């Protein structure tokens, strides 16, 4: 069962069939069948013919993986474009197309708030996703530490308030400031009508759509970019043919601007992705850490030792990765088998681009006290950056199988600094990277 449903997903919602997704599709179909108590002999036809049921299957096939300030250089570009629009016109508008749990639009507003609270208040934010649970989380504005893994301590204090042991809520200057809609991107484009946007973020979405669906989305977006507007795409998103959409200017990787014609008006065309350069994922940037917890396999350390690791990570938070690496070098020299120190240094080295050294540190975490899924995950990121994609994919698939066998809310970070995420959260990241790499 699933051939008819797969065809319906492609023809009606534009979902792209991917190699190896049959097991994922079957789980999604089984969930919908169980939820609605559908008769097995007619379930496939019922789902394919019912738009609501087909949408539920589609929701389960999406990867709810994002985090705050992801690919922050692009978000800063969005901020700068919005600032320019406000200075010219008094207000600005942006759309996050495929917003997952809302981290992306909240991050843009946070950057505007840091520039000027007034500028954030004069910006109209829209965000769309097909996954109803993601939209519900986005509207609630409450996130786990895993979604904040790239956020410095200063930004945590500015934009979030602690509401539990592992939960953070966006503060009032962000809460309720985004118009979240549960819809496909194609449906949302129709609902927008002639609404204009200064920035459209269409990142890590095109890879899930068929060529026909991407063309439809690009064509729909072309009339919605305002003059001097910018569309931002991820480096892994597919490229359309330039000849089909000639009216845009390539500004840099993933940022494309509307071209101004001879009459001073924007020439309409879809924003194309410029280049395929792949930067080191911003998720690997060390985040400010909470005090480390002792656990099984972790050597007993004095308070001073823990404070030294935390101090090094705070230095990394401030952007001085070289100094943080030096501080952690001294710590590791004293205690080469300390898992927390090796994990911390591995992530700093990964952010510095020293992938070989980072891989050694992250692999050593599992050599001293048993495998920790979070450390294994970051090790696969090193492998992918080193061009060892086949090995990375094999390890990610093995990690996916292991995480599926765990309870969704099981902690998979052990006592590592900033390793406290759940099996469900890490599984989302693993599946996202599998799709990117394959």
N, C-alpha and C positions, 0 to 999 in steps of 0.2 A: 504493500500500500504506500502511495505517495507520488506515483508518476503523474496522475491527473492533477494533484495538488501542486506539484512542482511546476507543471505547465501553467496553471492558473496564477501562481505567484509571479511567474515571468511575464505573462501577457497582461495581467491586470495591475500589478503593483511594481513591475519593473525589477523584481529581484533577480539577481544574477546567480545561476547555478554554479557552484564551485566544486572543484574536485574534493572528494572526501567529506562532503556535507550531508550525505545520506543518513548517517547515524544521528546527526543533529536534527535533521528534518523529521526523522521518525520520532524522536523524543518530543519535539514540538507538537506533532500531530497527536501523539498519545496523550499529552497533557490536555489538549483541547477536547479530545474524545472523552477522557475521564471527567473533565470538569462539567461537560454538558450531557454526560451519560448517553452518548450517541451509540446507536446500534452499529456494531462493527461491520456488518455486511453493507451498510449504506453510508458509512461515515465519510469515506473519501469523496463521494459525490456530493454529500451534504456540505462538507467544508468548501469544496471547490465552487459550489453554486451560491454559497451564502457569504456576502461581502464581510459581514461582521465576524464570522468564524475564520475566514481566510485571513482577515486582519490579525486575529489573535495568534494564528500560526506565525505570521510574519513578525509579530512582536517578539515572539520567543526565539526568532532567528537573528535578531539584532544583538549586537555586542554593547552592553551598557557599560562601556569602559571610557572613563575620562578622568581628569583631575584638574585642579585649579592651576592656572597660569601655564597650561600645556603649550609648548612651542611659543614661549612668551615673546620672542622677537616679532612674531606675526601679530600677537595681541597688542603689542606696543605700537605697531604700524596702524592697527585699527584705531587705537586711541588717538594717534596723531591726526589721522584723517577726520575723525569726529570732532576733534578740537578745531581743525580748520573750518569745518562746516559750521560749527557754532559761531566762530568768529565772523564768518561771512553772513550767515543767515539768522543767527540767534538761536538755532536749535539744530538737532541732528537726529538721525534714525539709523539703527542697524538691525540686521536679522541674522540669527544663528540658525542655519538650516541643517537640522540633524544635531540637536543640542544635547542628546543623552540626558543626564541628570541635572543639567543646568550649570555645570561648572564654567563652561565657556562664556556665556553671556554675563554671568556674575563677575567673572574675571575682568571682562572689558569695562564694566561699570566700576569695579574696584580701581582699575588703573585711572579712569577718569576722575574718580573721587580723590585719588592721591594727587592728581594735578590740580584739581579745584572741585570742592563739593558742589559748587554751583553748576559746573559743566556737566557733572553726572545727572543733576536734577533736570537739565535741559536736553537730555538725550532720551529718546523713545526707543526702548529695547523690545524686540520680538524674538521668540525662540520656538522652534517646532521639532517634534519628534513623533515617530510612529508608536513608540512604546509607552503605554499608559502608565505603567509603574514608574518609569523614568520621569514622566511629566509630574506625577504626584510627588515624587521626591523633590523635584525642582521647585515646585510651588511651596512645599513645606520648608525648604531651605535648610535642612539639617543633614550633616554629612559626617562620615567616619574619618578617622585619621588617615586612612588610605587615600581618600580624595584630596587630602591636604599634604601629600607627601612631597610636593615641590614648593611648599609655602614656608617662607622664613618666619621666625618668631615675631618679628616686627609686624609683618602683614597679618599674622594670626591675631595679634592684639588689636590691630586696626579694624579688621573686617569680620571677625568671628568672636562669638562668646561660647564658652564651654558649657554644655548642657548635660554632660554625662562623662563617664570614665573614658569613652572613646567617641564622643559625639560633639560636633561643633555646629552652631547655628549662625547663619549670616546675620549681621547686625542690621538695625533698622534702615541705615542708609542704602542697603541693598535689598532687603526683604520687600517683596511686593512691587518691585520696580521693573520686573520683566513680564511681558505678556506671553505666557506660556500657552501653546496650543497643541493639542493631541491630534495629529494629522499627518498624512504623507506630505512630502515636499511638493508634489505635483498638485495636490488638492489645495495646499496653502497658497501656492502661486495664483490659482484662480480666485481664491478668496481675497487676496490682496488687491486685485483689480489693477489700477494704475498707480498704486502707492510706490513712492520712490525711496530708495535707501542709499545712504552715504557709504555704508559698508555691508557686504554680505559675506558671512563666513560659511563656506561649504567645504569643510575639511573632514577627511577620513569618511566620506559618505559615498563618493562616486565609485569607489572600489566594490560596493555592494550592488550596483545597479547595472542593468544591461546597457548595451550601447544605445539602443533606442530610447530607453528611459533617461540616460544621461543627456542625450541630445535634446529631449523634450524639456528637461530641467534647465539646461543651458539657454535654450531658446526663450524659455519663460523668464529667466533672470535678466536677459539682455535689456529688456525694456524697463527694468526696475532699478538699475543703477543710475543714480543722479549724476550730474556733471561733476567731474573730479571724484566720482565714486570708485571704490576699490572692492574687488572680489578676492578673497583669500582662500587658497586651497592648500591641501597637504602635499608634501613632496611625493607621496605614494599614490596620489589620485591619478586616474587615467587621463591621457591627453587626447583631446579631439583634434581633428585636422584644422590647421590654421586657416586654410582656404575657405572653410565654412563660416568662420567668424572673424573677418578681417578688421573689424572696427575697434580693436583694443590695443593698448600699449603694454608691453611687458616691462614691469618696473624692476622686479627681481624675483628670486625663486618663490613661487606661490603667491605673489602679489601682482595683480593685473589691474590697470586703470582704464577708465573710459577714455576713448580718443576724442579730441575736440575737432570738429569739422571746420570748414572754411567760414561757416556762418556763426561760429562761436558756440554752437550747440554740440552736445555729445553725439558722436556717431554710435549707433546702437550695434552691439555685437556682444557675444558672450565672452566672459573673462576666461582666458586660457591659462593653464599653469605654465610657468616659465621654468624650464629645466627639470632635472631629476636628482639634483644633489640631495643627499640624505644627511642631515645633521645628526649629531649625537642627541638622542631623545632627552628633552628637558626633564622627564620623569626621573632621570638618573641624578639630577642635581640634589645634593644633600639638603635635607630639611632640618630645621631646628628640632632637637630631640627632647623628649621628656626624660626624667631620671630613669636609668636602666634598672631593670628588675633582675634579680638573681633567679636562676632556674636550673634545671637539670643540665649538666654538661658545662655550666659556666663556672670558671674558677672563682673562688672567693676573693673579692677585691675590697680594699679599703676605700673609704669615701673619697680620699684624695685621688686615687686611681680613676674612679668613676668621673670625678670632676674634671680630670685632665682630658678624658675623652669628650666629655660634653663641651669643654672649652674649645677644643679643636673643631668640633662640629659647629659651634657658634661662629668661629672664625670663618668656616666655610660658608655659613649663612650670609655673612657680610660680603661674600664674593672673593675673599682671598683664599683661593683653593690651594695655591702653592704653599702658603704658610700653614694652612690646615694639614696638608700632606706632610710637611716637615714635622709638625707636632705629633702626628700619628706615627711617623717613622720612629721617633724616639720611644713612643709607648710600645710599639711592636717589637723594637729591639730588646726591650726589657722582658716582654712576655709574648714570645712569638706564637704561642698556642692560644692566646686569648681571643675568643670568637668575636666578642663585641668590637675589639680594637681592629681586628682584621676586616670585619664587615664594614666598619666605618671607613677605614682607609680604602677598601675596595671601591666603595661608592664615590669617594672623593676622586680617586684615580680615574674612575670611569667618566666622571664629569670633566676631568682634565684631558681626556682622550688617550690616556695611557692604558689601552685595553688589555694588553698582555699582562701587565702588572696587576691590573684590577682583577683579571680572571684568576690569577694565582691566589690573590687574597680571598676572593669570594669562594673559590673552590676549597680553600683550606678550612672555611667555616664548617663545611660538611665532613672534613677529615678529622675534626676534633669534637666528637660528641654526638655524631649522628646527623642525618640530613635535615636541613631546614628549607622548606619550599621557597621562602622569600629569597634566600641566598642563591638557591639554584636558579630562580627566575632571573636575577640580575646577572648571573654567570652566563645565561643564554644570550643576554643583551650584549655582553662582551664578545661572544662568539659571532653574533650577527655583524657587529661592527668590524670584526677582523676578517669578514668575508667567508667565514665557515658556516654558511647558511644551512647546509644540509645537516650538520651536527646540531646546530641551534634548533632546527625544526624537529629533529628526532627527540631532543631533550624536552622541548616544549610539549610535544605530544605525550611523552611519558609523564611529564608533570601534570598535564591535563587529566590523564587517566587517574593519577594519584589523588588529585584534588576532587574529582567526581566521586571518589569512594569515601570522602570525608563528609561530615555534617556541614551544611552551608555556613553555619556560624562558628565553626571550629577555628581557633587561632592557629595560624600557620607560620608565625614569625618567631616562635620561641621567646627568648629574652633579649633578642638583638635590638639595638637602638633603632627606633622607627620601623621595626619589623612587625608591629602588631596590626595585622590585617586578617580578615577572615578568609576561609577557603573560597567562598563565593566571590569576594572581591578580587582575589588573586586569579581565580579562574577566568574572570572577565578580561583581565589584563593579558593572560596567556592566550586566550582565544583571539583577542584583538591582534596580538603580534603574530600568531599563526596565519591569520588572514593577510596581514601585511607582508609576511615573508614568503607566502606561497601563492 
